[in-house]
Amino acid sequence: MHPEERLAELGLTVPEVVAPVASYVPAVRTGSLVLTSGQLPMRSGALIATGKVGDQVSAEVATECAQQCALNAIAAVKAEVGDLSRVVRVVKVVAFIASTPDFTGQPQVANGASELLGRVFGDAGVHARSAVGVPVLPLDAPVEVEIMVEIVAQTPEA
């Protein structure tokens, strides 16, 4: 099944690529790898939530933010390679969670991204991951996610 069909089954679509908030590009391809910049939990041009997890933002809302970050990363990958069926492996996910010093649920928050990638890409969505607590993120976002995927070479048209 095509990754976008799997997204549709989840009631989701690939959003427009989020415009960078500084001097960078959403994704870069080098050889068979595509690396995304950190994606914020933007939906329809606005952050889903702001603040720290463990204070203003609940773990449940942060998990939803991580899922949106992954969806935005998927959009960046698609914009770079044209077709999500070219993704043969999600290699690495890094999730940054702006949290209070006593919050220790970063791995569970990052699952919002990891589980979406698994549902969209199946076995190819199983990846290595880091979930890191940080004091603050751009725009006071509670979560930021970057991904690295391997893609298959595009076959020339016959």
C-alpha positions, 0 to 999 in steps of 0.5 A, a space after each residue: 500500500 502506498 504511504 499516502 493511502 496509509 495516511 488516508 486510512 488514518 484520516 490524515 493527508 500530507 500537508 504543505 511544507 512548513 516554511 522555514 522560520 530562519 535561514 535553512 531549507 526543509 530537507 536536503 538530499 545527499 545520495 540515497 539519504 534525505 535529512 529533514 530540518 527540525 520540524 515544529 508542530 505547525 498545523 494550518 500555519 500555527 503551532 498546535 501548542 506552546 510552552 513546556 511539557 510538564 507545565 503548560 503542555 500535557 504529555 498527551 498534547 505533546 504526543 499529538 505535537 510530535 505526530 504533527 512534527 512527523 507529518 510535517 517531516 513527511 511533507 518535507 521528504 515528499 517535496 524533496 523526492 516527489 513520491 513517498 513510495 521511494 522511501 525504503 527506510 526511516 533510518 533515524 528520528 530525533 525528537 526534542 521535547 521542551 520540558 520541565 526539569 522533572 519531566 522524564 516522559 520524553 520517550 513516550 512523547 516521541 512515540 507520537 512521531 515514531 508510531 505515525 512513521 511506523 503506520 505510514 511506512 510499515 516495516 520500513 518505518 522502524 527506526 533508530 531514535 533519540 528523545 532529548 529533553 531541552 529547556 526551550 525550542 524555537 517559537 516556544 514550541 513544545 516539540 521539534 522532530 527531525 528525520 532521516 530516510 533512505 530512498 530508492 534511486 529514481 528509475 529513468 523513464 523508458 
